[in-house]
Amino acid sequence: MPDTAHRRPQPLRAAIVYDFDGTLARGNLQERSFIPDIAGMKHADFWMEVKRLAKLEDADEILVYMHLMLDRARAPVTPTPA
């Protein structure tokens, strides 16, 4: 039996796959859970806010929605009414 007590453990490998452009699944993955659960918004409200910010800042909508998702994920969690 080989002596494994003195071997360094090998680092684990992991991959995170995020289908941000809808090529792997129908629709946007963020609409299924992120927007309602993390952002705390309805889909339509989220995308209206993206369009508003993109127009206001003369920015690309993809970059704006990614930024808005980060902002919402970092925001303090507020309890939802039961």
N, C-alpha and C positions, 0 to 999 in steps of 0.2 A: 504494500500500500504506500503511495507517495506521501512524503511529508509536506503538508500544506500549511502547517502552523506558522511558517516563516515567510510565506508568500504575501506580497501586497495584493489586496483585492483589486481587481480590474474595475475601472470606472464603468458605470452603467451608461448605456446610450439611450437617448430618447429623442423622439421627433414630435414636433407639434405641427399639425397640418390645419391650415385655416383657409377655407374656400372663399376668399374675399370677393371674387368676381363671378361666382355662380357657375363655374365650369364643372364642378363635381356633383352638385346637388341642385335641385330646382329651387329657385328663389334665393334669397339672401339668408345665410345662416344666422346672421345677427338679428333678423326679424323673428326667428323662432323662439329665442330665449333672451338674448342680450338686451334688446331694446325694451321689452316689457319688464324683465326681471332686474336688470342692472341699471339701465337708464331711467326706468320708471315712467316711460312714456308710451303712448300709443304709436303704432307705426307711422300713421299719417302725420302726427304732430312732430315726430322725430325728423321725417324727411322734409316737412315744411320748414323746420328750424335749419336744417342743412342748406336748403335752397336760399333761405333768408340770409344766413351768414355768408354763403358763397357770393351772393350778389353784393352784400354790404362790403365785403373784403376783396371783391374782384378775384376770387380764388376758385380753384378746381373743386368740384363737389366731392370727389373721392377723397381728397386730402381733408376737406372740411368734415366729412362724416367720420373719418378715422380720428380726427382731432376731437370731435364732439364725443365719440365713444370713450376716448381716454379721459376727457374731462368728467363725463358722467360716471365712469368707473372709479375715479379718484374722489368723487364727491362723497360726503358723509351719507350713510344709509339713513333714510327716513322710513319709519314704519308705515305700511300700507293699511288703510282702514279695513276692518273685517267685514 
